Amino acid sequence: MQWKRTFALIFSGQIFSILTSAMVQFSVIWHLTEATGSASVLMIAGLAGFLPQAVLGPFIGVWLDRWNRKLTMMIADTVIAVSSLVLGLFYLWGEPSLWVVYAVLLIRSAASAFHAPSFQAAIPLIAPEEQLTRVAGWHQLVFSASGILGPALGIAVYSATSLGTVLLLDVLGALIANVMLLMVRIDQPKPEVVETPSFGKEFVLGWKTFLSAKPIVIITIAMAVFSVAFMPLSMLFPLMTLSHFGRGGYSASLIEAVFGAGMILGGGLLSVLASKWRDSTYMSISLFVIGVTCVLCGLIGSSAFAAFVGLSFFMGAAAPLFNGPYMAMIQKSYDPEKLGRVLSFVTSIGLLSSPIGLALAGPVVDRFGVQIWFFWAGIIVVLIGVFLFLKFNKSGQEQQSLGQ
């Protein structure tokens, strides 16, 4: 079928682009970890990666409905490639200042904020409606495989050559992705002949709709607190490997791969067990397991790297048990025509919470050590999980809201 050929070409290019981007992301973080050993430096790098997506998130959906989606993907990939080329040349010629690195990460993040949703918005324009779930599975497979292979390949190239070489490979990946996109046709949807609402009205409507489902409001607030405590750990895993266990880049990439493998397993378990319990119960279990594994990571000794590997796996496996049911609850709670606004609003809350955690974690870790953040973040996450479990099991509020 024509649509399968189209996706074969698109995914062939995206595999290279997503994989090389994953290689760059891990290699840059590991280089900063190895070169500075500073949690504050890592947190600023994390802020550069999160802030553009948090700021642009609420507006991107409206813009994408007006722009050519294929062209948007190509421009985003080109911007990412040019930024990688610039930073790669800096590293090949010498060591750039940290502010150059932060600026490039900021630009890459802004471009990535447009690339992912433009690709998702283009999928229904290509695939038949009954095939969208299958295409989503292909897409998830590409991201999962890249999340596992990217850090390992990135550290291998980084160790054998230099960070500049890894960045130049990202340029090649973006070039391949754009060539593949040039070979396919993506028709634009016909624009609606209606007055375009202002951003202010969109925000107000999204806010009022969001507040209409109180269980979602409660869980979203809990999710925001969770993001403050947990999201800095994505930047602190390499520092934990280096500073606490005294291990190198290959060990750090192993942790990333094991965490990704755990997420794949957790997603599979959720698909099998999805109807056994209520959605809020899965979320409570997820938070409890994540919290306990974080606490244990904050307590284990410097010789227990194998235990750290195991805990990272279980932490990754627990993550889908929160994300999947949370999204399902949102989908059940709002009318389809208002769902997009709510999703943009909820996503922005999560993205804006993450920089708060990053800003707090840097000074704390630099002063007290990386394990202290793992420990207290775990305590907070466990308490959130217990709160949600008691809240929804006592009041039955979830079922009342969703009409179950």
Buried (B, 14 or more C-beta within 10 A) or exposed (E): EEEEEBBEBBBBBBBBBBBBBBBBBBBBBBBBBBEBEBBBBBBBBBBBBBBBBBBBBBBBBBEBBEBBBBEBBBBBBBBBBBBBBBBBEBBBEEEBEBEBBBBBBBBBBBBBBBBBBBBEBBBEEBBEEEBEEEBEEBBEEBBBBBBBBBBBBBBBBBBEEBBBBBBBBBBBBBBBBBBBBEEBEBEBEEEEEEEEEEEEEBBEBBEEBBEBBEBBEBBBEBBBBBBBBBBBBBBBBBBBBBBBBEBBBEBBBBBBBBBBBBBBBBBEBBEEEEEEEBBBBBBBBBBBBBBBBBBBBBEBEEEBBEBBBBBBBBBBBBBBBBBBBBEBBBEBBBEEEBBBBBBBBBBBBBBBBBBBBBBBBBEBBBEEBBBBBBBBBBBBBBBBBBBBBEBBBEEEBBBEBBEE
